[in-house]
Amino acid sequence: MEIIRDNIEKSEFLVHRSVFADKEILARERAEIFNKCWLFIGHETEVPEKGDYRRKKVGGRNLLLVHGQDDVIRALYNTCPHRGALVCRENEGNARAFRCFYHAWSFKNDGELVGMPGKDGFPKDFNADGTKNMKAVNRFESYRGFMFVNFDEDAISLDEYLGNAKEYIDLVADQSESGLETLGGIQEYSVRANWKLIAENSVDLYHGMPTHKTYFDIKQSQDADLKRVKLEGKGVQLDNGHGVMEYVAPWGRPIAQWTPIWDDNLKKDMEEIKEGLVERFGEERADRIANYNRNILIFPNLVINDIMAITARTFYPTSPGYMEVQGYSFAPKGEPDAHRKARNTNFLEFLGPGGFATPDDNEALELCQEAYNNNTEVQWNDISKGMSREGGALATDELQMRSFWRQYNAVLQESYNKEVALK
């Protein structure tokens, strides 16, 4: 099945619109992508203390991210080994043990079965092999505090999977010597559109000025210098379908770039932070950390936005035209209150649930999904912008999207080829 036309000579890259609407393709995505790729489950600071837990839904599975009494963080399948009920029904909290509502089986927070009513009805060596414990996800690894699971026992390591995307994650994590922490709860919402559209949109700077014009108009009214700043930078194709756009930040960044809408005390603080970054990393890297934005796409469904604030989003399909999204906000640990206030204002006015970006983007994605009803007559999307300059793609080009689609195509075509070979 032809779903991608990648014509280097013609500088044309096309994606067949069936990938956004076909139920059989979604089933193949679940089997070959969400069952076999590394998927973000959360950040280590979500469960900082022993007993802390968070309910998660990752790759279609109900999971429990929990910091055990043995000081080990695990991802447990949130299902009772007895009859399958959810063991933990609270979204978050702190507990030394979990008790299943259905038959009152009890488990330590490392998943070990420690009690059940009517114990005399079971053999004395019941659970001697541990098979009645809550099962942990075997492939559970982390990088710089970002934690991932993989449901494929034969998958490559997370370190190898992230590849050269680690360079850009490091630019985010290195903003503070004390590391990052998550802020507040998780933002959850749904979009009536295919999950791959938000993957595209998140590394699409081409849409920035036309779609979010109102936001830029407001920023320009607050800062006259902003009129002279363009969204200049580069798009990069990374390993394993990952991609990034990195570009000059035209707005205030609480890490070390002041804006006139903040008071002069913050300006002095930003200068001191920048000096500290220069001492740690040198002028060039300090400039990248402080004065450049990064939109990082980790294949298949994690986006880290290091722009006017630091956020992460994951998204998972429930049908070809519907997805559920989870959003996180991050900040340096121990950040001063004035800095945190500026950061949260930045986050809320653009990326937050009532900000300018999310409603605009969601409307654009839903308009695309609605138009895919015409995919019999109009079958292909064009993602060719900048293809004639692959060696030096601009941030407003679409190379970073093509990185995603090339990996997507490779995974699905390998699956199709195996299926044909078996026939």
C-alpha positions in Angstrom: 0.0 0.0 0.0 1.4 3.4 -1.0 0.9 5.9 1.8 4.0 8.1 1.2 5.5 9.5 -2.1 9.0 10.8 -1.3 10.4 12.1 -4.6 13.8 13.6 -3.9 14.4 14.5 -7.6 11.1 16.3 -8.0 11.4 17.8 -4.4 7.9 16.5 -3.7 6.7 14.8 -0.5 3.1 13.6 -0.4 1.1 11.8 2.3 -2.0 9.9 1.4 -5.1 11.1 3.3 -6.3 7.6 4.1 -3.8 7.5 7.0 -6.0 10.0 8.8 -9.3 8.3 8.4 -8.8 4.5 7.8 -9.7 2.1 10.7 -7.4 -0.6 9.4 -4.5 1.7 9.3 -5.2 2.8 12.9 -5.2 -0.9 14.0 -1.8 -1.3 12.3 -0.5 1.8 14.1 -1.5 0.4 17.4 0.2 -2.9 16.7 3.4 -1.6 15.0 3.9 1.8 16.6 2.2 2.1 20.0 3.0 -1.5 20.9 6.7 -1.2 19.9 8.0 2.4 20.3 9.1 4.1 23.5 6.2 6.1 24.9 6.5 8.9 27.5 4.8 8.1 30.8 5.8 11.0 32.9 8.5 12.9 34.7 10.3 11.7 37.8 9.2 14.7 39.8 5.6 13.7 39.5 6.3 11.0 42.1 9.2 12.5 44.2 8.5 10.8 47.5 8.1 7.1 48.6 4.5 6.1 48.1 3.6 8.8 45.6 1.7 7.6 42.6 -0.1 8.8 39.5 -2.6 7.0 37.3 -1.6 7.0 33.6 -3.0 5.9 30.3 -0.2 5.1 27.8 -0.5 3.3 24.5 -4.0 2.2 25.4 -3.0 0.6 28.7 -4.0 1.6 32.2 -0.8 2.1 34.1 0.2 3.2 37.6 3.4 5.3 38.0 4.5 4.7 41.5 7.5 5.4 43.8 7.8 2.3 45.9 8.9 2.0 49.6 12.1 0.5 48.2 12.8 3.9 46.6 12.3 2.5 43.1 10.0 4.1 40.6 7.9 1.6 38.6 5.2 1.5 36.0 2.6 -1.1 37.0 -0.3 -2.3 35.0 -3.3 -1.0 36.9 -5.2 -4.2 36.8 -5.8 -6.9 39.4 -4.3 -10.3 38.6 -7.4 -11.9 40.0 -10.3 -10.7 37.9 -8.9 -7.7 36.1 -10.5 -4.7 37.9 -8.6 -1.5 38.2 -6.7 -1.7 41.4 -6.2 2.1 41.9 -9.1 4.4 41.1 -7.6 7.7 42.4 -5.7 9.8 39.9 -2.9 10.6 42.2 -1.9 10.4 45.9 0.4 8.7 48.3 -0.1 5.1 49.5 2.0 2.3 51.0 -0.5 -0.2 49.5 -3.4 -0.6 47.1 -6.6 -2.5 47.6 -8.8 -3.8 44.8 -12.4 -2.7 45.2 -13.8 -5.9 43.7 -12.5 -8.7 46.0 -10.2 -6.7 48.3 -6.9 -8.2 47.2 -4.2 -6.0 48.6 -0.8 -5.1 47.1 2.3 -3.2 48.4 3.2 -0.2 46.3 5.8 -2.3 44.5 3.0 -4.5 43.3 3.5 -7.5 45.6 0.4 -9.3 46.7 0.1 -9.1 50.5 -3.4 -10.1 51.4 -6.7 -11.4 50.2 -9.9 -12.5 52.0 -10.6 -16.2 52.3 -6.9 -17.1 52.1 -7.7 -20.6 53.3 -9.4 -21.3 50.0 -6.0 -21.1 48.2 -3.0 -23.4 48.3 -0.3 -22.6 50.8 2.2 -21.9 48.1 -0.2 -19.6 46.2 1.8 -16.9 44.5 5.1 -18.4 45.3 6.2 -17.6 41.8 4.9 -14.0 41.9 2.5 -14.4 39.1 -0.4 -12.9 41.2 1.5 -9.7 41.9 0.6 -6.6 40.0 2.7 -6.9 36.8 5.3 -4.2 36.1 6.1 -3.0 32.6 9.5 -4.6 32.0 10.8 -2.0 29.6 10.9 1.1 31.7 13.7 3.6 31.3 14.4 7.3 31.7 16.5 10.1 30.3 17.2 13.3 32.2 14.1 12.8 34.3 11.8 12.0 31.3 10.4 8.4 31.8 9.3 6.1 29.1 7.8 2.6 28.7 7.9 0.1 25.9 5.7 -2.9 25.5 8.0 -4.7 23.2 10.5 -6.9 25.0 12.9 -6.9 22.0 13.0 -3.1 21.5 16.3 -1.2 21.4 17.2 0.8 24.5 15.7 4.2 25.2 19.2 5.7 24.9 19.6 4.3 21.4 16.0 5.2 20.4 16.4 8.8 21.4 19.7 9.1 19.5 20.6 12.6 18.5 17.4 14.0 19.9 19.2 13.8 23.3 21.1 16.9 22.3 17.9 19.0 22.3 16.5 17.4 25.4 19.7 18.3 27.1 19.3 22.0 26.1 16.0 21.9 28.0 17.2 19.9 31.1 20.4 22.0 31.4 18.5 25.2 32.1 18.9 24.7 35.8 21.7 22.9 37.7 19.0 21.6 40.1 17.0 20.1 37.2 13.3 20.5 36.1 10.1 19.8 38.0 6.5 19.4 36.8 4.1 22.1 37.8 0.6 21.4 39.0 -1.7 18.8 37.4 -1.9 17.5 33.9 -4.0 19.4 31.3 -6.3 16.9 29.6 -8.4 17.5 26.6 -9.6 15.8 23.4 -9.5 16.8 19.7 -11.8 15.6 16.9 -8.8 14.9 14.7 -6.3 12.3 13.9 -3.4 12.0 16.3 -0.7 12.5 13.6 -2.1 16.0 12.9 -0.9 17.2 16.3 2.5 15.6 15.6 2.7 17.7 12.4 1.3 20.8 14.0 3.8 20.8 16.9 6.8 21.2 14.7 5.1 23.4 12.1 6.4 27.0 12.4 5.0 27.7 8.9 1.5 28.1 10.5 2.7 30.3 13.4 2.1 33.8 12.0 -1.2 33.2 10.1 -2.9 30.9 12.6 -1.7 32.8 15.8 -1.8 36.3 14.4 -3.8 37.7 17.3 -1.1 36.5 19.8 1.7 38.1 17.8 -0.3 41.3 17.4 -0.6 41.5 21.2 3.1 40.7 21.7 4.1 43.4 19.2 2.0 46.0 21.0 3.8 45.2 24.2 7.3 45.2 22.8 8.2 47.5 19.8 11.4 45.5 19.1 9.3 42.4 18.4 8.3 44.0 15.1 11.8 43.5 13.8 12.2 39.9 14.9 11.3 37.1 12.5 10.8 33.4 13.3 14.3 32.6 12.1 16.0 29.2 12.6 16.4 25.7 11.3 14.5 22.5 11.0 16.4 19.3 11.7 15.6 15.6 10.8 16.7 13.4 13.8 17.1 9.7 14.3 14.2 7.2 14.4 11.5 9.7 13.2 12.3 12.5 15.7 12.5 16.0 14.5 13.0 19.5 15.8 12.8 23.2 14.9 15.1 25.6 16.7 14.6 29.3 16.1 15.3 32.7 17.7 12.9 33.5 20.5 11.0 36.7 19.8 9.4 36.8 23.3 10.5 36.7 26.9 11.9 33.4 28.2 12.1 33.1 32.0 15.3 31.2 31.7 17.4 34.2 30.6 15.6 36.5 28.1 13.9 39.6 29.5 10.9 41.3 27.9 9.7 44.9 28.5 6.4 43.6 30.0 8.5 42.4 33.0 9.9 44.7 35.6 13.5 45.8 35.8 14.3 43.5 38.7 13.6 40.5 36.4 15.9 42.1 33.8 18.8 42.0 36.3 17.9 38.4 37.3 17.8 37.3 33.6 21.3 38.8 33.1 22.7 37.0 36.1 21.1 33.7 34.9 22.7 34.2 31.5 26.1 34.8 33.1 25.7 31.6 35.0 24.9 29.7 31.8 28.0 31.2 30.1 30.2 30.0 33.0 28.8 26.5 32.8 28.6 26.0 29.1 30.3 28.8 27.2 28.9 31.6 25.1 27.5 29.6 22.2 25.6 27.0 24.2 24.4 29.6 26.7 22.9 31.6 23.9 21.1 28.5 22.5 19.7 27.7 26.0 18.6 31.2 26.8 17.6 32.9 23.5 16.4 30.1 21.2 13.1 28.2 21.1 12.9 24.4 20.5 9.9 22.4 19.4 11.0 18.8 19.8 9.0 15.9 18.4 9.9 12.4 19.8 8.3 9.8 17.6 5.6 8.8 17.8 3.6 11.0 20.2 5.7 13.2 22.6 6.3 16.9 22.0 8.5 19.0 24.2 8.0 22.7 23.6 10.8 24.9 25.0 9.4 28.2 23.8 8.0 30.9 26.1 7.6 28.2 28.7 8.5 24.5 28.9 5.7 22.0 28.2 5.3 18.5 27.1 2.3 16.9 25.3 1.4 13.3 24.5 -1.6 12.2 22.4 -3.2 8.9 21.7 -5.9 7.9 19.3 -9.2 6.5 20.3 -10.5 6.4 16.7 -9.1 7.6 13.4 -10.7 11.0 13.9 -10.5 11.5 17.7 -7.5 11.7 20.1 -6.9 12.3 23.8 -4.2 14.8 24.8 -2.2 15.2 28.0 -0.2 18.4 28.6 2.5 19.0 31.2 4.3 22.2 32.3 7.9 22.3 33.6 10.1 24.7 35.4 13.6 24.7 37.1 13.4 23.4 40.6 13.5 26.1 43.2 12.8 28.9 40.7 12.1 32.3 42.5 8.5 33.2 42.8 8.8 36.2 40.5 10.3 34.0 37.8 7.7 31.3 38.3 4.9 33.9 38.0 6.4 35.2 34.7 6.7 31.7 33.4 3.2 30.7 34.3 1.8 33.9 32.7 3.8 33.0 29.5 2.4 29.5 29.6 -1.2 30.4 30.3 -1.5 33.1 27.7 -0.3 30.9 24.8 0.0 27.2 25.6 -2.4 26.8 28.5 -6.0 25.6 28.2 -7.4 29.1 27.8 -4.4 30.4 25.8 -4.2 31.6 22.2 -2.4 28.6 20.8 -4.3 25.5 21.8 -7.8 26.6 20.7 -6.4 28.0 17.4 -4.5 24.8 16.7 -7.4 22.5 17.6 -9.7 24.3 15.3 -7.2 24.0 12.4 -6.7 20.3 13.1 -10.5 19.6 13.2 -11.0 21.5 9.9 -8.4 19.3 8.3 -10.1 16.2 9.7 -13.5 17.3 8.4 -12.1 17.9 4.9 -10.6 14.4 4.8 -14.2 13.3 4.0 -13.2 14.3 0.4 -10.2 11.9 0.3 -11.7 10.0 -2.6 -11.3 12.9 -5.0 -8.5 14.8 -3.3 -6.1 12.1 -2.0 -2.8 13.6 -1.1 -1.4 16.1 1.4 1.7 18.0 0.3 4.6 18.3 2.9 7.3 19.5 0.4 8.2 22.9 1.7 11.9 23.4 1.8 12.6 20.0 0.2 14.9 21.6 -2.3 17.2 22.7 0.5 17.3 19.6 2.7 20.8 20.4 3.7 19.9 23.7 5.3 16.2 23.6 6.1 14.6 26.7 7.7 12.5 26.3 10.8 9.5 27.3 8.7 10.2 24.4 6.3 8.7 20.9 6.7 11.8 18.8 7.0 11.1 17.9 10.7 7.6 16.7 9.6 9.1 14.6 6.8 11.4 13.0 9.5 8.2 11.8 11.3 6.6 10.6 8.1 9.6 8.7 6.8 9.8 6.7 10.0 6.1 6.2 10.0 6.2 4.9 6.5 9.2 2.6 7.2 7.4 1.0 10.1 4.1 0.4 8.4 5.7 -0.7 5.1 7.8 -3.3 6.9 4.6 -4.6 8.5 2.9 -4.7 5.1 5.8 -6.5 3.6 6.0 -9.2 6.3 2.3 -9.7 5.9 2.6 -10.2 2.1 5.6 -12.5 2.5 3.6 -14.8 4.8 0.8 -15.2 2.3 
